[in-house]
Amino acid sequence: MKDSNEPRKTHQKRQGNFEQAVKDQADRKMTARKEGDRTIWYGLGMFGIVGWSVAIPTLIGIAVGVWLDIKLNDPYSWTLMMLFLGVIIGCLNAWYWIQRESQDE
């Protein structure tokens, strides 16, 4: 004879599996929210921002320095001075971006 509780047991088992699946998915979402956007792409993006924020001011400093060397004809190397200034400004710029991103956590 067939057990009259068989459909009920099957239903309870499915419901238990469903509840566990929902709980697992909620746990994954909570973990993702805690970790934020910290993926490999985030790291590469941050690396790019820092790189460009140093490279652009440095290149601008070199260009201005070469232009000043041509125009002023001084005994001083404006290219080296502006290169140094561009690197300093670029490093400060990179520091700003890193500070800004770390405050968003």
C-alpha positions in Angstrom: 0.0 0.0 0.0 1.2 3.5 -0.9 2.1 5.9 1.9 -0.5 8.7 2.1 2.2 11.1 3.3 4.4 10.6 0.2 3.1 13.7 -1.7 3.5 15.8 1.5 7.1 14.6 2.1 8.0 15.3 -1.5 6.5 18.8 -1.2 8.4 19.5 2.0 11.6 18.3 0.5 11.2 20.6 -2.6 10.3 23.5 -0.3 13.4 22.8 1.8 15.6 22.8 -1.3 14.0 26.0 -2.5 14.5 27.7 0.8 18.1 26.6 0.9 18.7 27.9 -2.7 17.1 31.3 -1.8 19.3 31.5 1.4 22.5 30.7 -0.6 21.7 33.3 -3.2 21.0 35.9 -0.5 24.3 35.0 1.2 26.2 35.5 -2.1 24.5 38.9 -2.7 25.4 40.1 0.8 29.0 38.9 0.4 29.2 40.8 -3.0 27.8 43.9 -1.4 30.3 43.8 1.4 33.2 43.3 -1.0 31.9 46.0 -3.4 33.4 46.3 -6.9 36.8 44.9 -6.0 37.3 42.7 -9.0 40.3 42.3 -11.3 38.8 44.9 -13.6 38.5 47.3 -10.7 42.2 46.8 -10.0 43.2 47.3 -13.6 41.0 50.4 -13.8 42.6 51.9 -10.7 46.1 51.0 -12.1 45.2 52.9 -15.3 43.8 55.9 -13.4 47.0 56.2 -11.3 49.2 55.6 -14.4 47.5 58.3 -16.5 47.3 60.7 -13.6 51.1 60.6 -13.4 51.9 60.3 -17.1 49.8 63.2 -18.4 51.2 66.0 -16.1 54.7 64.6 -16.7 54.3 64.8 -20.5 52.8 68.3 -20.2 55.7 69.3 -18.1 58.2 68.0 -20.6 56.4 69.8 -23.5 56.3 73.1 -21.6 60.0 72.7 -20.6 61.1 72.1 -24.2 59.1 75.1 -25.3 60.7 77.3 -22.6 64.2 76.0 -23.5 63.6 77.1 -27.1 62.0 80.4 -26.3 64.2 81.6 -23.3 67.6 80.2 -24.3 68.7 80.2 -20.6 71.6 78.2 -19.2 69.1 76.3 -17.1 67.4 73.2 -18.4 63.7 74.1 -18.2 62.9 70.6 -19.6 64.4 68.9 -16.5 62.7 71.4 -14.1 59.3 71.0 -15.7 59.8 67.2 -15.9 60.4 67.2 -12.2 57.4 69.5 -11.6 55.2 67.4 -13.8 56.1 64.2 -11.8 55.4 65.9 -8.5 52.0 67.2 -9.8 51.2 63.7 -11.2 52.1 62.0 -7.9 49.9 64.4 -6.0 47.1 63.8 -8.5 47.5 60.0 -8.1 47.4 60.3 -4.4 44.2 62.3 -4.6 42.5 59.6 -6.7 43.6 56.8 -4.4 42.4 58.8 -1.3 39.1 59.4 -3.1 38.6 55.8 -3.9 39.5 54.6 -0.5 36.9 56.9 1.1 34.2 55.4 -1.0 34.6 52.0 0.7 
